[in-house]
Amino acid sequence: MDQIYVAIDVETTGLEAGVDEIIEIAAVKFRTGEVIETFDTLVQPRHSLPLNSSRLTGITAEMLAGAPRFSEVAPRFAAFLKNYPLVGHNVRFDINMLQAQGMRLPQPAFDTFELATLLMPRTPAYRLSALAETLGIVHDEAHRALSDADVTRQVFLHLLRRIDALSLNDLNEIVRLTSRVDWTLRPLFEAAQRAKALRVFVDETPISDTDSRESDEKLTPLKPTGNDRPIDLAEIRWFFSPAGALGRAFEGYEQRNQQVRMSEAVADTLNQGGTLIAEAGTGTGKGLAYLVPAALHAARRGERVVISTNTINLQDQLFFKDIPALQRVMSNGVDDKPPFTAALLKGRSNYLCLKRYHDLRRDRDQRLMSDDVRALLKVQLWLHATESGDRAELPLQEGEHATWSKLSAAWDQCTGPRCSEFHRCFFFKARRQAEAAHLVIVNHALLVADLAAENDVIPPYDYLIIDEAHNLEDVATDQLSFNVDREGLLAFLDDIFVEDQAQIVGGLLSELPNHFRESMVTRIDIDRADTITAALRPAVARARDAVYGCFNTLIAFVRRDAELSAADARLRISSALRRKPAWAEVERAWDMLNNALTAIGEGLGQLETLLIDLKDAELPEYDALMLRVQTLKRYATEVRINIGHILTGGAEEKVTWLTHDRLRDTLTLSAAPLSVAEILRTNLFERKSATVLTSATLSVGGDFRFVRERIGLDEAEELALESPFDYTRQALLYIPNDIPEPSHPGYQRAMEQAIIDLARATNGRMLVLFTAINALRQTYRAIQEPLEDAGIAVLGQGIDGSRRSLLERFKEFPGTVLLGTSSFWEGVDVVGDALSVLVIAKLPFSVPTDPIFAARSEQFDDAFNQYAVPQSILRFKQGFGRLIRSKDDRGIVAVLDRRLLTKKYGQTFLDSLPHTTVRSGPLQRLPDLAKRFLAATNGMSGTA
């Protein structure tokens, strides 16, 4: 008889077990071929029903009024469940909510979310409704318990069929890997393994343990064509004209003059060389504006053009949407060969290393944790389907990301052509594709990391286009920074030698004898190695003690002598701080660690010399061993030099600081370049024949000097293109002139009331941008109840779900106020009435105590006006750009910071925006004005 399962689902007032309440319970009892019985009931909560829950589920307070309490439901529900295995989507949430109400659920529970991430890699989303759509399962009443439970049942049965379809080799490996960990899903795979083993001689064809993927060596590196004819600007104008290629390809196509001007400027830069910095307002269509001349130039000349973006969203849009569309438009229609080729290239850590993967899963001495096992299983089942080996295709969860670092194609673990997996290597396949492509799409992080470390990941190129260029300084700063904590140093030492209760359990020194076996090394060579390791072991032990001593001393200093605010855990390590008497104790602790690291570096250097001498001694895995020794030696040197700069000074071009995690009571030491301008100038811009930098926010008051100086652009052609949108008609900017300034005690309360009144007048449809998470949380608590009473839901970043889920719910339920910070200032694209009101709580100035900001401020005579204000203006423009996303959008921007009116710099902020109608007046006037403006514009759009 088939196993009986029970699919369960609960709907709740929130996400926190023991605090939030259950409002609906449902379960479906089933076996493979039939539904046996169902259970479904509403549950009356003790507290009022939150509007967010009501909207999401469709359950109203009236529906719950006559429902039973949970105490009445629980006995019947327990009797229904009995001891049958449970099935749920994110089933741990359902179980936790039920257990918080006193239910005992000791039976096995299978999570369809975890199962789907394992068996359905590369699926765009794993929400229940998204899986249902992918599998063709009807899900008419999402977020109602019975519907969700039944859809979960159907998804589970589909996933069981996928398990049954796995090869016996796969099933054996899954069972083997999970034998040492507690994994709730193992019984499903063990059952399939037993069934398949009985049929193996009937219908199973043995599958090799190694992947049969063929190498991709047919790609031919791009070569110059010898055709140096420049791009004809008339050809560009024709392409974008209604009668041209775009006009013929898209019905209703409208030419944008700004797009044509930008495309001509990009073409001219590629023709003549030099640098172009182009600010293109929202709606310009800058992506196509640079793709067209880049494709024409690269295809005609056979010269690669690299295009760099900051965000994954833009990278994916270019590669998976814009470029394929452009290839179709530019195709001659005679053959299937595209008019130009493109490749997406990421950093090494994004690609799976087949050798490291096979080594890790075959190593029986590895102490694999449950996260390691889950990650290995996902890779195992994904490996049959992936062409790219890109981790973006893998739905890794939380701790599984740490395992990926053991599997990725990191350069310090790569022996290149000498690797046994080289011809099937995902990274080198991507590299060959990039070598053969006309356009290569990368991100800023790879762009900077590649030029800084000279890793040669990106193939040689002379033409570069940088989109989202306003992020370049921050990304370069991040990529060129150094960070280390105690755990990182201890992991480095463990990789050299680790001993547990006098029993060697790992590390390079313990593995070294294995490499000498079955080789041609002599007794003298072995004695040399023994002498080196005998000196290194105690050095590692001393270093481990010194790591604890140094970081404990730093923590004691921070607690006793540092003044860290509650909101900022970072402390800049300046020359003034190092002059404090108590810092001498830190330097003494560092001396001990410095000496130990020096000894380790010298010992590893001796080991490297020995291995060089043994090059012809036929040591197994010689290349990997040599690379490992060299990497550890290099790290010992680099970490010693960098920590020395941080703790004792001596590197004036660096900003140094520590971060104290109060919750874990740990420290991270950091260093960053004081300026990235010279690095970018000499290592990037001066080495390229032509560079184009573009963004919607590059100028301050119409002037590009600030951005140019920050990133090292001495000479550049400048182009400022206004948005084609009619901001004077589509948008209204209002600044209350009587609201307290942000530093005033009454500001927070006035701001909260302003949001409440404005949201009531406009029925939500509002995005509120904050500069700090604490202010966001305080505002959330203050406005939630009064707005819910008015039928308006409130969603908060970091409170109600992921960024993606918040935006989806915001679009789905227009009567909503969404509170966001940091990442919500850019990249939010909500077209239409769902976003009609944008509130900027206060001007986005940097935190004065931020170590990098503080250090860079010291380079200016007037740091506030020369650095803080321009930096804030660029962020302000990004935030402002969230409102109007199409020519039909209408909306109002309320800036609840009257410094725009009272400070001299306020006018520069306003001058940096598109030509928008600006009003100021009493705060109490804002709600009515917004209501009338939106009503009038809606009326116009309705009659247009």
Secondary structure, DSSP 8 states (H G I E B T S, - for coil): ----EEEEEEEESSS-BTTB-EEEEEEEEEETTEEEEEEEEE---SS---HHHHHHH---HHHHHTS--HHHHHHHHHHHHTT--EEETTHHHHHHHHHHTT----S-EEEHHHHHHHHSTT-S--SHHHHHHHHT---TTTTSHHHHHHHHHHHHHHHHHHHHHS-HHHHHHHHHHGGGS--TTHHHHHHHHHHHHHHHHHH-----SS---------------S------HHHHHHHHSTTSHHHHHSTT----HHHHHHHHHHHHHHHH-EEEEEEE-TTS-HHHHHHHHHHHHHHHHT--EEEEESSHHHHHIIIIIIHHHHHHHH--SSSSS-SS-EEE---GGGBB-HHHHHHHHH-TT----HHHHHHHHHHHHHTTT-SS-BGGGS---TTHHHHHTTTB--GGG--GGGSTTGGG-HHHHHHHHHHH-SEEEEEHHHHHHHHHHT---S---SEEEESSGGGHHHHHHHHT-EEEEHHHHHHHHHHH-EEETTEEEESHHHHHHHHHTTS---HHHHHHHHHHHHHHHHHHHHHHHHHHHHHHHHHHHHHHH----SS--EEE--HHHHTSTTHHHHHHHHHHHHHHHHHHHHHHHHHHHHHHHTTTS--TTHHHHHHHHHHHHHHHHHHHHHHHHHHH---TTEEEEEEEETTTTEEEEEEEES--HHHHHHHTGGG-SEEEEEES---BTTB-HHHHHHHT--S-EEEEE--SS-HHHHEEEEEESSS--TTSTTHHHHHHHHHHHHHHHHTS-EEEEES-HHHHHHHHHHHHHHHHHTT-EEEETTTSS-HHHHHHHHHH-SSEEEEEEGGGGSS----STT--EEEE-S-----TT-HHHHHHHTTSTTHIIIIIHHHHHHHHHHHHTTS--STT--EEEEE--THHHHSTTHHHHHHTS-S-EEEEE-GGGHHHHHHHHHHHHHHHHHH-
